Amino acid sequence: MTNQWQALKRFAPALLGLLLFGLSLWAINQELHRYGWQNVLTSLQSIPRKHLLGAGVLMVINYIFLTAYDTLAITYVGESLPYLKIGFVGFVSYAISNSVGLALLSSSAIRYRFYSQWGLSNRTIASIIAFCNLSFWLGLLTVGGITFLIDPLQVPSFLRLPFASAHPLGFIFLTLTLAYLWLSLLSRQSLQIGKWRLPHVPLYLSLWQIIITAIDWGLAAAILYILLPSHSSLSYPGFFGIYLLAQIVGLISNVPGGLGIFETVILLSLTPLFSSVQLLGALLAYRVIYFWIPLLLATLSLGFYEGFRQVQAKLHS
């Protein structure tokens, strides 16, 4: 019985992800059959160019800001590297992991690849990776907790959660955040939770982690918000909670980039205000701008970097 329970715990996240992915694809397929790809493309073309440009500018600012995770991590481990190197690793790791999923694996491999070349030890790199991942989740739990407590939005029924609003999620998120911060104050040792070891971070760095993540999520949500058709009853703060919930569900599913799942939560939450075809057009533009363009740029950057290194190696041989 114990072995069966261990096997269930191991495969449950993957099964949940597959289930949500299947339900999401079904929901989107139903919407596309109802309205047709041509109507979706027409909706995409109807987005004002200034809004597309604004979303592109916000994307650039957001990805520049993402490099702050690695910059703060380098400070935490007491190392010193030029910002161009830190920024390059930060951009490439997030641009790729955001799109291909398995963020812990993909971003960790990229960080090991570059930081080891620049003289950092494996132990130091592991601390950087742990710090970056902790920053992301600590900030997300804090921002999500505050947002869901202030605005307990309705949870889409297809998620099959045991509660109808996000209010309990807000309470749980903030409780976890405050518990971590309190334990960090009481002890200077890293925290062991099951197989996970959370590094001890000084309080001032923890607060910076939360601030950076809050700005990161605020910029990312603004990219999609600016692509939506104007609507007087949908304010940015009201939209932000919906965006966070959609992203959290996408992250839990382990589907690369939350593909399908993120879009389904947005569709089900905003269809009372917008038509599905309008939302699908905006979501397609958002995925291209926030995920695919950075992924292409990161892939090209990696290619140029590796090519440059090979040329240098040949010149020195």
C-alpha positions in Angstrom: 0.0 0.0 0.0 2.9 2.3 0.9 4.6 1.7 -2.5 1.3 2.4 -4.3 0.9 5.7 -2.4 4.5 6.7 -3.3 3.8 5.9 -6.9 0.6 7.9 -6.9 2.3 10.9 -5.3 5.1 10.7 -7.9 2.8 10.6 -11.0 -0.1 12.7 -9.6 1.3 16.1 -10.8 1.9 14.7 -14.3 -1.6 13.2 -14.5 -3.1 16.4 -13.3 -1.2 18.3 -15.9 -2.3 16.0 -18.6 -5.9 16.2 -17.5 -5.9 20.0 -17.4 -4.1 20.2 -20.7 -6.7 17.9 -22.3 -9.6 19.8 -20.9 -8.0 23.1 -22.0 -7.4 21.9 -25.5 -11.0 20.7 -25.7 -12.3 24.1 -24.5 -10.2 26.1 -26.9 -11.1 23.7 -29.8 -14.8 24.2 -29.0 -14.3 28.0 -29.2 -12.4 27.8 -32.5 -15.0 25.6 -34.1 -17.6 28.0 -32.9 -16.0 31.1 -34.3 -13.4 29.8 -36.8 -9.7 30.7 -37.2 -10.5 33.4 -39.7 -12.5 35.3 -37.2 -9.7 34.9 -34.6 -7.1 36.2 -37.1 -9.5 39.1 -38.0 -9.7 39.9 -34.2 -5.9 39.8 -34.1 -5.6 42.2 -37.0 -8.0 44.6 -35.3 -5.7 45.2 -32.3 -4.4 48.8 -32.8 -0.7 49.0 -33.8 0.0 51.3 -30.9 -1.3 48.7 -28.5 1.0 46.0 -30.1 3.9 48.4 -29.9 3.1 49.2 -26.3 2.9 45.5 -25.5 6.3 45.0 -27.2 7.9 47.8 -25.2 6.5 46.3 -21.9 7.8 42.9 -22.9 11.3 44.3 -23.3 11.1 46.1 -20.0 9.8 43.0 -18.3 12.6 40.8 -19.6 15.2 43.3 -18.6 13.7 43.4 -15.2 13.8 39.6 -15.0 17.6 39.8 -14.9 17.2 41.3 -11.4 16.6 37.8 -10.1 20.1 36.7 -11.1 21.6 40.0 -10.1 20.2 39.7 -6.6 21.3 36.0 -6.5 24.9 37.0 -7.3 24.8 39.5 -4.4 23.4 36.8 -2.1 26.3 34.3 -2.8 28.9 37.1 -2.5 30.2 36.9 -6.0 30.9 39.7 -8.5 30.2 39.4 -12.3 29.7 42.1 -15.0 26.0 42.9 -15.4 26.2 42.0 -19.1 27.0 38.4 -18.2 24.4 38.2 -15.5 21.8 39.9 -17.8 22.6 37.5 -20.6 22.1 34.4 -18.4 19.0 35.8 -16.9 17.4 36.7 -20.2 18.2 33.4 -21.9 17.2 31.2 -19.0 13.8 32.9 -18.5 13.0 33.3 -22.2 13.6 29.6 -22.8 12.1 28.2 -19.5 9.0 30.3 -19.9 8.2 28.7 -23.2 9.5 25.1 -23.0 8.3 24.5 -19.4 10.2 22.4 -16.8 11.6 25.7 -15.6 13.6 24.2 -12.7 15.4 21.8 -15.2 15.8 24.1 -18.2 16.9 27.3 -16.4 19.2 25.3 -14.1 21.0 23.7 -17.0 21.5 27.2 -18.6 22.8 28.7 -15.4 25.2 25.8 -14.8 26.4 26.1 -18.4 27.4 29.7 -18.2 28.3 30.3 -14.6 30.6 27.4 -14.5 32.5 28.8 -17.5 32.9 32.0 -15.6 34.6 30.4 -12.7 31.8 29.8 -10.2 31.8 26.6 -8.2 29.0 24.0 -8.5 28.0 24.8 -4.9 27.7 28.5 -5.6 25.7 27.9 -8.8 23.3 25.6 -6.9 22.8 28.4 -4.4 22.1 30.9 -7.2 19.5 28.5 -8.7 17.9 27.9 -5.3 17.7 31.6 -4.6 16.2 32.4 -8.0 13.5 29.8 -7.6 12.8 30.8 -4.0 12.5 34.4 -5.2 9.9 33.5 -7.8 7.7 31.5 -5.5 8.1 33.8 -2.5 7.0 36.7 -4.6 4.2 34.9 -6.3 2.7 33.7 -3.0 2.9 37.2 -1.6 1.4 39.0 -4.5 -1.2 36.2 -5.1 -2.1 36.2 -1.4 -2.7 39.9 -1.2 -4.5 40.0 -4.5 -6.9 37.1 -3.8 -7.7 38.4 -0.3 -8.5 41.9 -1.6 -10.4 40.6 -4.7 -11.7 37.0 -4.1 -12.5 36.4 -7.8 -14.6 33.4 -8.9 -12.7 30.2 -9.7 -13.7 28.6 -13.1 -15.6 25.4 -12.4 -13.6 23.3 -14.8 -10.6 23.4 -12.4 -12.7 21.3 -9.9 -11.3 23.1 -6.8 -13.2 22.5 -3.5 -13.9 26.3 -3.2 -15.8 28.7 -5.5 -13.6 31.8 -5.0 -9.9 32.5 -4.8 -10.2 33.8 -1.2 -8.9 30.6 0.5 -6.0 30.6 -1.9 -5.1 34.1 -0.8 -5.2 33.1 2.9 -3.0 30.0 2.2 -0.5 31.9 0.1 -0.1 34.7 2.7 0.2 32.2 5.6 3.0 30.3 3.8 4.8 33.6 3.1 4.6 34.9 6.6 5.6 31.5 8.0 8.7 31.5 5.8 9.7 35.1 6.8 9.1 34.4 10.5 11.2 31.2 10.4 13.9 33.1 8.5 14.0 35.6 11.3 14.1 33.0 14.1 16.8 30.8 12.4 19.8 31.5 10.2 19.8 27.9 8.9 18.3 26.8 5.6 14.8 25.3 5.9 14.3 21.6 5.0 10.8 20.8 3.7 10.7 17.2 2.6 13.2 16.9 -0.3 13.3 20.6 -0.7 16.0 22.8 1.0 15.1 26.5 1.1 18.2 28.7 1.6 18.3 31.1 4.4 17.9 34.6 3.1 18.3 37.8 5.1 15.1 39.7 5.6 16.1 42.7 3.5 16.9 40.4 0.5 13.6 38.6 1.0 11.8 41.9 0.8 13.7 42.7 -2.4 12.7 39.2 -3.8 9.0 40.1 -3.2 9.4 43.6 -4.7 11.1 42.3 -7.8 8.5 39.5 -8.3 5.6 41.9 -7.8 7.0 44.3 -10.5 7.7 41.3 -12.8 4.1 40.0 -12.6 2.7 43.5 -12.9 4.5 44.1 -16.1 3.6 40.7 -17.5 -0.1 41.2 -16.8 0.0 44.7 -18.3 1.2 43.2 -21.6 -2.0 41.2 -22.0 -4.2 43.9 -20.6 -3.1 46.4 -23.2 -3.9 43.9 -25.9 -7.5 43.4 -24.7 -10.3 45.5 -26.3 -11.2 48.5 -24.1 -13.9 47.9 -21.6 -15.0 50.4 -19.0 -15.8 47.8 -16.3 -12.5 46.0 -16.4 -9.8 47.9 -14.5 -6.2 46.7 -14.4 -6.4 45.8 -10.7 -9.5 43.7 -11.5 -7.8 42.0 -14.4 -4.6 41.4 -12.5 -6.2 38.8 -10.2 -7.6 36.9 -13.1 -4.2 36.9 -14.8 -2.5 35.6 -11.7 -5.0 32.8 -11.2 -4.5 31.7 -14.9 -0.7 31.8 -14.5 -0.8 29.8 -11.3 -3.0 27.1 -12.8 -0.7 27.0 -15.8 2.4 26.6 -13.5 0.8 23.9 -11.5 -0.1 21.9 -14.6 3.6 21.7 -15.7 2.4 22.3 -19.3 5.1 24.3 -21.2 4.2 28.0 -20.9 0.8 27.0 -19.5 -0.2 26.5 -23.1 -4.0 26.0 -23.4 -4.6 26.1 -19.7 -3.7 29.8 -19.2 -5.9 30.7 -22.2 -8.8 28.6 -20.9 -8.9 30.3 -17.5 -8.7 33.8 -19.2 -11.5 32.8 -21.6 -13.8 31.5 -18.9 -13.2 34.5 -16.6 -13.6 37.3 -19.2 -16.2 36.0 -21.7 -18.9 37.8 -19.8 -17.1 41.0 -20.8 -15.6 40.1 -24.2 -16.5 37.8 -27.0 -14.4 34.6 -27.2 -13.1 35.5 -30.6 -11.8 38.9 -29.3 -10.1 37.2 -26.4 -8.5 34.5 -28.6 -7.0 37.2 -30.8 -5.6 39.1 -27.9 -4.3 35.8 -26.3 -2.6 34.8 -29.6 -0.9 38.2 -29.8 0.2 37.9 -26.1 1.7 34.5 -26.6 3.7 35.7 -29.7 4.9 38.8 -27.9 5.6 37.5 -24.4 6.7 33.9 -25.2 7.7 33.3 -28.8 9.7 36.4 -29.7 11.9 36.2 -26.5 12.3 32.5 -27.2 13.5 33.2 -30.7 15.9 36.0 -29.5 17.3 33.7 -26.8 17.9 30.9 -29.2 19.6 33.2 -31.6 21.7 34.7 -28.8 22.8 31.2 -27.7 23.7 30.3 -31.3 25.8 33.5 -31.7 27.5 33.0 -28.3 28.5 29.4 -29.1 29.6 30.3 -32.6 31.8 33.2 -31.2 33.3 30.8 -28.6 34.2 28.3 -31.3 35.9 31.0 -33.4 37.8 32.2 -30.4 38.9 28.6 -29.6 40.2 28.1 -33.2 42.1 31.4 -33.1 43.8 30.4 -29.9 44.6 26.8 -31.0 
